[in-house]
Amino acid sequence: MDDAAIGWSGLALSLILVAVAVGLSLWQGLRLERDMLWATGRALVQLLAVGYLLVFIIDDDTPVAWAWAWVVVMLGVAALTVRRRAPEVPDIVRITVVATSASAFLSLFVVFGLGIYPMVGRAVVPIAGMMIGNSIGSIVVASRRILDEMADRRAEVEARLALGQPWQQAAKPFVRSALRTALTSQIESTKAVGLVFLPGAMTGLILAGADPVDAVLVQAAIMYLILGCVATNVVVIGLGLTRQLFTPDHRLVRLARTGA
């Protein structure tokens, strides 16, 4: 049997850790037991559905166009996920689609256009998934922080506007602060990789029996792609969202804090 395969019995045994988490929630009165069980079941169903679809998509005889179609679906799901997490952000779905599409195009062009990986389904889908998935959190943080900065510093922004500054210049220092906050988490994760934790791709390759140095090279390339992808997303979100917060005659629209 494949050394990387744990089988259904191994999966069942891993549920012991879920039981521990549920027990701790009960003990501390967190009232998260139902959410934990729902998340566990939902994750399994989603992963199984994806797994069975991937059997078809990554097959060598399947045209790579199916993998790119999967990427388009992921972009749509990512936009809907961001809207659910930050519903108060105006026009967030459109801005997220633009941001994630731009970053995904850039990342995938580097990977496949420059020949880092061959353009096959088994490479397109997981790499795009990591790029898009790791961008969701930064998009939510960036968009909510921009709203909070504009709401909290409204008097300063309006003072700048009253002095004749265009909205781009009046909002710049506050948007810069929000974007720095959104990028900090990914930067710190990149710094800590290998010393504090072993990321998923590297761990998976090692468990599958790959040479550790080869696994490191793959993981390093992916981490660089993710950092560039997240930075691209954050900047596009910053530019697009900030434009939505000002009228054509350079007035700041009415805002409310997100409560983040």
Secondary structure, 3 states (H helix, E strand, C coil): CCCCCCHHHHHHHHHHHHHHHHHHHHHHCCCCHHHHHHHHHHHHHHHHHHHHHHHHHCCCCCCCHHHHHHHHHHHHHHHHHHHHHCCCCCCHHHHHHHHHHHHHHHHHHHHHHCCCCCCCHHHHHHHHHHHHHHHHHHHHHHHHHHHHHHHHCHHHHHHHHHCCCCHHHHHHHHHHHHHHHHHHHHHHHHHHECCCECCHHHHHHHHCCCCHHHHHHHHHHHHHHHHHHHHHHHHHHHHHHHHHCECCCCCECCCCCCCC
